[in-house]
Amino acid sequence: MPKHSCAKCDGGDITRRGFMQVGSLGLLGLGLGQYLQVSEALANSGVVVGKPKANACILLWLEGGPSQMDTWDPKPKNSGFKPIATNVDGIQISEILPGTAKHMDKLSLIRSMHTEESNHPQGTFYAMTGHRPNVAMKFPSIGSIICNETAPRNELPQHVLVPTPWEADFFDYRDAFGGGFLGKHDAMVMPDPSKEDFSVPDLVLPKSVTSDVIQHRQSFMNVVDQHFRRKEKLAEFGMMDDLNQKALSMLMSPEVKKAFDLSEEDEKTKDAYGRNRVGQSVLLARRLVERGCRFVTAAGYSHGQWDTHGDNDQRLRDELAPTLDRTLPTLLQDLDQRGLLETTVVLVMGEFGRTPDINPGHGRDHYPECWSLAIGGGGISGGQVIGASDERGAHVTERMTSMGDVFATIYKAFGIDFTKTYMTPIGRPIYLANALGDVQGQPITELI
Amino acid sequence: MQRFHNNDNNDTARSRRLRPLGVAALWVVVFLIPPVLSSHADPAEPENQLLSVRVIPEEVDLWGAGAAQRIVVLGQFADGMRRDVSDQAEITVSNPECVRLGESRRIIALTDGEVVLTATVAGRSASAQVRVQGSRQQRPFSFQRDIGSIFTKNGCNTTDCHGGVKGKGGFKLSLNAVLPKDDYHWIIEGGTFQVLTDEVEGERVPRISLEEPEKSLLLQKPTFEVAHGGGERFKVGSDDYRTILDWIRAGAPYGEESGDSVKIEGLELFPREAVLGLDGKYQLLVTAVLSNGRREDATDQALYTSNNKDVAKVSQGGMVEAVKTGETAVMVRAAGHAASATFGVIADPIADYPEIPRHNFIDEHVFAKLEKFNIVPSEPCGDEQFLRRACLDVAGMLPPPERVRQFFADPDPNKRAKLIEVLLGSPEYVEYWTFRFADIYRVAYYSVFSAKGTHAYWQWLRENIQSNKPYDQIAREKLACQGPRGATGHYHIDRPPEDMMSEEVRVLLGRRFDCAQCHNHPYEAWSQNQFWGLTAFFGRLTEIGQYSKGIIVDLPGGHRDRGMGGPILHPRNNQEVQPTFLDGRILPDEKRRDPRMELADWMVSHPYFAEATVNRMWGYFFGRGIVDPVDDFRSTNPPTHPELLAELAADFVEHGYDLKHLIRRIVSSRTYQLSGVPNETNRDDQINYSHALARRLDAEVLLDAISEVTGVPEVFNHESGGGIAPPGTRAVNLIETDTYPSRFLDIHGRPDRLNVPERDGKANILQAMHMLVGSTFHDKLGGEGGRLDRLIKSEAPDAEIIEELCLAALTRQPTADERSALLAMLAAQPDRPQALEDVLWGLISSREFTYNH
């Protein structure tokens, strides 16, 4: 039964009137069930009690959509792979992820994800925003919402996507990582960090341009711009001055330069993460959150790499699981050793899961109905399993979870009021954490 | 049903309660006035004398028993202001048998006849003709008019309450009672509305009780007898309460079917535009225009909201009061319709407002409003600004230095008009406007996945711009075309028909329909049915062959196997939707062979088309539309200059939808040619065109300008190794712009053209970083064979180089101060080429360069 949440009756602002409204629902002839749901919403207030732990998030993006029954939700009767034990009693995952199994205490698994889009572009948009794409409105992504709700940690770009795996299409994948109608906090896109010539565009001074030159240029510009600016004044000009100042301090800052400089990482660490796009993207993500970024999506897998329509088992065994099972445990261990796991949310997912049925090409197709993801760190507890699916991994049997619930959990970890709504430019209120049926998502209380 | 047959429920109820007074009022036809006049009208202040008064409306037709009309008395004062002096007016009627005066200066019909109404203020009087007809005929009850209007005026059915998309607290009403049958249904049947399906959620408990009418939720909620999230809307025993209670007691009938009876076709407001002093106020009058040609006062049935309450506030009864200087629209909603009036609040009127010359009708409208609003336009701009502005706006490029010198030297007083003609006839005009329309018509590789197809579409567009084909024909071809790639270059088999439809409505009619895809539009009287009715015109569209061989045709079955075409089903009930025009006309069967042609004919001849087109074009020249955003026409987003918009549209139609004519009109106006330097009166004005507002150059134009000034063309590399675009290709000339990656263009807001483009021209940090160290700036400054390189090699002295660069970048000579400062700074630098590069960087990074002003 869909809930009928009310934008004005958000738990964050519990007033007498809020309670009155709850009462009024009953009188309108609505059932007790709804009354209880609203009461629960009130109890589960968006007001954060205690100090939030998370200050950054790394999303390890499994581009194309991983097969749930062959990874986090093993189904011996419906998978070519066996389940293996992990370092947490009672939790089993697929045998192709033995390295990750040793760190299960740091990650929890949600085996009851249910989403609504079964194509890659729309699915990606849905996974990152909690909304189906809509021509009338561009919704902000979780990364941009977190940046919008928190102050910048320092002068580093706060929202980063490294790198971009997508080729051009009908749909612009960048929208899924953008600020949408917020008009800001789009993810800054990095090139592939595993390339020899990796450097961030426009962040490093060309060799011939010294800081002296930059200063001269500024003073020449000040001379020629005075004439015009004395006469015409726009609010925008001041904003541009601020941006220029910010850009200048970013360029001149050794800290910023350092954050993007992978050569500062020792060779052993680079090896441990994996000398490929996936490994180096995740390594850069760790460097960036360590130095002040808020939300980094490590999207090192190429366009559709997890999209195993053919030879599902072989590709998982030979190509996909090995990279993931090298990089992910390394990241968890590395964050832990640096004391960053306490403050960094790690989210591992793709845009949907895969069909319980095997197609004639030995592959599995797109499946948003029931899938799994892994989450931990930043105050979100590891070593737990949320929800369950049937024995084929086809349907959610326990605790259906939507993107909005995952988002609410992450917001709560950051100390962001997850019950908040944004008013869009066309006057439609939008939940920060939008769950199935356009209702407010709820944090997963077992995890936080 | 007797109780509901009265046109004036409120008044009946009131007179019932106040019978003794009411009877007395019949005989007291002289409305006593407070003797104190406001300071503005104080006769002791000779400069602010009341010159004359007017009664609004000047002719009143009252039809039906108890029909009523509010009147307003306006005073014209010596300071040029009109003020509402109603509350100081003494009002008499020539025949008190015929009408009586009610509260708030309402004249109420008694018996048939004609009456002269006279209003007198401080010795000045004016009169109005009142005619009463049908005073013995009771008006039949109508749910929409009699009950729905109560929801509207109490704000029950607004977007943020029960009129919202989902309703509120499970109870859904249509916005402004636009769908009375649905409202009636939810009240009588009960149940909770769901957005995406026709199914009702929850138990069906009626919201009225025929057994115990007072216990009806419909009464207990708004009176707060039971908890109500919206608080108390009216009191037990109030007129509205009684009307609803009486209605329930009478069995809660629906009354007259709206189909058989008189419909309300629209609202008229008086005034549509007015200026208030800081202590001013003004009573709005709302008139409902009925389908039978009659008019009815709806002032008391309307909901009023001020868009900017800091400027002026509005009372429940429509009294607007000034708060501080500025301009705001007041929205009026009644009986399923919405309209708006503009109010300006000004400080002391300017005593000797200057005479401003007019070039054409654009200036008439713009300057008339400015004068009314107490704003003096800036001086006309100088030749250098005009040259730069016109070249950028008409041809998308900067004038080269020789052209600048020529223009300055030309003594011809008509040289501006001559320049406009030169620009309109230039090849750059064709390139620039092809680019502009390629943007909104979406010429993009990734919309059809075919280079050949994209080229054919671009070529079609270019030829039309070149031959200056009437714009209605261009639009008609674009919408209706069938056949191989060309005008069909924006149709693709995988694009859902509803997206195609809403794109055409947005681009050609300037309306955003998208919200109505899933639910009735939250602000407008646009229903989901209308959305799908228009979509059905695209139900036959299909594509034979693919990619470059793709042929777009309309076939009876559409292309069902590709999930496209075939019958269009309504998402709420899965019923087939017939192609239906916005006005509800269904396309007859015999005309369905070529439905898109029928739709195109209807669209381009609709008044929306011309006004949306001129508004979009206007936006290119002023940085904002008369309705802004340019494609967001709606009653709650009113035009700043409605008469100007109407005349521009009429002029455009009259001149055969001639784009060049329209551009000529705009750039010839004095309004367009005003300077950007503000004066004391217009500094804060952002919307009335009192001075030119600087506009950032769009990505492609800015990049081309940088290439032009530096003399180093941009090289565009195709994304997948398709080689480079032909050498010298300017950014505006990239045909498949979406296949040429460019950091500069992308961070400056180039749209990908995969949806109706919305350019994001805002400044951002990436631009600032790119400007400081990016290749576009850095590599071009001293590039070999570039402007600076040539000047240095020609051994030109510093002064000459500075002048040349200034002319190229800023369309002006350096000032004496700039010249000496730059020369001194250059002299202090050991590395001359580097220092000159830095000067050039300063020029192309300056606001003066990156803005059109």
Interface residues (C-beta under 8 A of the other chain):
Chain A: M1 P2 H4 C6 K8 C9 R17 M20 Q21 G23 S24 L25 L27 L28 G29 L30 G31 N134 V135 A136 P157 A168 D169 F170 F171 D172 G183 K184 M188 P201 D202 L203 V204 L205 P206 S208 V209 V213 I214 H216 R217 Q218 S219 F220 M221 N222 V223 V224 D225 H227 F228 R229 K231 E232 K233 L234 E236 F237 M239 M240 L243 N244 K246 A247 L248 M250 L251 I426 G427 R428 D438
Chain B: T159 V165 K166 K168 G169 G170 F171 G190 T192 Q194 V195 E201 G202 E203 V205 L217 K221 V226 A227 H228 G229 G231 Y446 S447 D494 D499 S502 R512 D514 C515 Q517 P522 Y523 G676 V677 P678 L693 A694 R696 E719 D738 T739 R743 D752 L754 N755 D760 K762 A763 N764 I765 L766 Q767 A768 M769 H770 M771 L772 V773 G774 H778 C806 L810 P814 T815 D817 E818 A821 L822 M825 Q829 Q834 A835 D838 V839 W841 G842 L843 S845 S846 R847 E848 H853
